[in-house]
């Protein structure tokens, strides 16, 4: 089965199994989104140590040796590939206009943009849209967010987003590369590209790093799920295990 067809069929199967979902987008923040803070801080420390001693230095090296035009081109290629899950999740969320927009970007950049190396679509009134994933789709279907959760290696998440990650994996076309060396190379470059793009944002980190990243993640997810309509309670306070019990 062709790589693009398999995730499409998988997504369609989920849509058939969830006939009663709601397309309501408003979601209110939980009173205490982080009841598992003890575990989360331990996992955050593990991830942060791994990042500080390995991933961040390698990403800095990648950014230092990679010419800016080539770095932009690599980022464009991975962005173009991720239009596939954007389309699938747009359909599952009932956002057919958004799915059509993302389909147009995928077709234009894959053909005229040399496989996505160039973002030609943005010059054709098809600018890049926000990313869509299965965690957002579950939210649209009415699944609650659940507690904040820091996953090993993967970082910030929630229970709902964690359950969505296996589907995100299946709808990512890069996971269907059969040649192992090529697959490893693509995944490695994708990881470095993502980490390198985050380097400029680190200067904005203030105060408790764990709390800052947690609040940024939850605010960002709320923004995506509610289509830009969120209440601003960023950085108001820390939560301890046992609060609100």
ABEGO torsion letter per residue (X at the ends): XBAAAAAAAAAAAAAAABAABBABABBBBBABABAAAAAAAAAAAAAAAAAAAAAAAAAAAAAAABBAAAAAAAAAAAAAAAAAAAAAAAAAAGBAAAAAAAAAAAAAAAAAAGGGABBAAAAAGBBBBBBBBAAAAAAAAGBBAEBBBBBBGAEBBBAAAAAAAAAAAAABAAAABABAAAAAAAAAAAAAAAAAAAAAAAAABBEBAAAAAAAAAAAAAAAAAAGGBBBBABGABBBBBGBGX
